[in-house]
Amino acid sequence: MKYLFSVLVILIAFLSCETVIKDNSDQFKTGVFEIPSGKGFVKETIIRKDSIQISKYGNQIDTLSIKWKNNFFYTLRYINPKTDLQKDPMFVQINKIKKDGYDFTVKIGFSKFSKKGTIFKLK
């Protein structure tokens, strides 16, 4: 009888716990973002809408296409590349999600070059 009572108490306690997972899977697909200067990056402001990303850094403004493979991986391509390096796609992997941004690793083309950074969502 004690065994049955113990099982019932554990079962009731387990079933009464509710896990709520908020789905924020699209939180980084649109909006205004910023990559702060430092660690090899210049301050960059990014606006994302649909499949377009507009990047502003210094006096430069570039328009890129963005294609999401899943919620943690996307590819960027310059729409009007100015150099041979800009003709290569940039593969971006989200490594760690934070309250207002994420850490990422970007790889240019199929080279071994990769760089880590942090991006923050402003709006």
C-alpha positions in Angstrom: 0.0 0.0 0.0 2.9 2.4 0.8 4.4 1.6 -2.6 1.2 2.4 -4.4 0.8 5.6 -2.5 4.4 6.7 -3.3 3.9 6.0 -7.0 0.6 8.0 -7.0 2.3 11.0 -5.2 5.2 11.0 -7.7 2.9 10.6 -10.7 0.7 13.5 -9.5 3.7 15.7 -8.8 5.2 14.9 -12.3 1.9 15.6 -14.1 1.3 18.8 -12.3 4.6 20.3 -13.5 4.1 22.2 -16.7 6.9 23.1 -19.0 6.2 26.1 -21.2 8.6 26.6 -24.1 8.2 29.9 -25.8 8.8 29.6 -29.6 11.1 32.5 -30.6 12.4 30.7 -33.6 11.7 33.6 -36.0 13.0 36.3 -33.7 16.2 36.9 -35.7 14.8 36.7 -39.2 13.5 40.2 -39.3 14.3 43.5 -37.5 17.1 45.9 -36.9 20.4 44.5 -35.5 23.9 45.7 -34.6 27.3 44.1 -34.6 29.4 46.2 -32.2 33.0 47.1 -33.1 35.8 45.0 -31.8 37.2 41.6 -32.2 37.9 42.2 -35.9 34.5 43.8 -36.6 33.6 47.4 -37.3 30.3 48.6 -36.0 27.6 47.4 -38.4 23.9 48.1 -38.5 21.7 45.5 -40.2 18.1 45.7 -41.3 16.5 42.3 -42.2 13.1 42.0 -44.0 11.9 38.9 -45.9 14.9 37.6 -47.9 16.9 40.9 -47.9 19.5 42.2 -45.5 20.8 45.8 -45.7 24.1 46.3 -44.0 25.6 49.6 -43.1 29.1 50.0 -41.8 31.1 53.3 -41.9 30.0 55.0 -45.1 29.3 51.7 -46.9 25.8 50.3 -47.5 25.5 46.8 -49.0 22.4 44.8 -49.9 22.6 41.0 -49.4 20.1 38.2 -50.0 19.5 36.0 -47.0 18.4 32.4 -47.1 17.6 30.6 -43.9 18.3 26.8 -43.9 16.8 26.5 -40.4 16.6 28.7 -37.3 20.3 28.3 -36.6 21.9 28.5 -40.1 21.6 31.0 -42.9 23.5 32.0 -46.1 24.3 35.6 -47.2 25.1 36.7 -50.7 25.9 40.2 -51.9 23.4 41.2 -54.5 25.9 43.5 -56.3 29.4 42.2 -55.4 32.2 44.7 -55.9 35.1 42.3 -55.4 35.9 38.6 -56.0 35.7 37.9 -52.3 32.1 39.3 -52.2 31.1 36.8 -54.9 31.4 34.0 -52.4 28.5 33.1 -50.1 28.8 33.7 -46.4 27.6 30.8 -44.3 26.5 31.9 -40.8 25.8 29.5 -37.9 24.1 30.7 -34.7 26.1 29.2 -31.9 24.4 30.6 -28.7 21.2 32.5 -28.3 21.1 35.3 -25.8 18.2 37.4 -24.5 18.8 40.2 -27.0 21.0 38.6 -29.6 23.2 35.7 -30.5 26.8 34.5 -31.0 27.7 33.4 -34.5 30.4 31.9 -36.7 30.7 33.1 -40.3 32.6 31.2 -42.9 33.3 32.8 -46.3 32.8 30.5 -49.3 34.3 27.1 -49.0 37.6 28.3 -47.5 38.9 27.5 -44.1 38.5 31.2 -43.0 35.9 31.7 -40.2 35.3 34.4 -37.7 33.2 34.5 -34.5 31.1 37.5 -33.4 28.0 38.6 -31.6 25.0 40.4 -33.0 22.3 42.2 -31.0 18.7 42.8 -31.9 17.7 46.5 -31.5 14.1 46.3 -32.8 
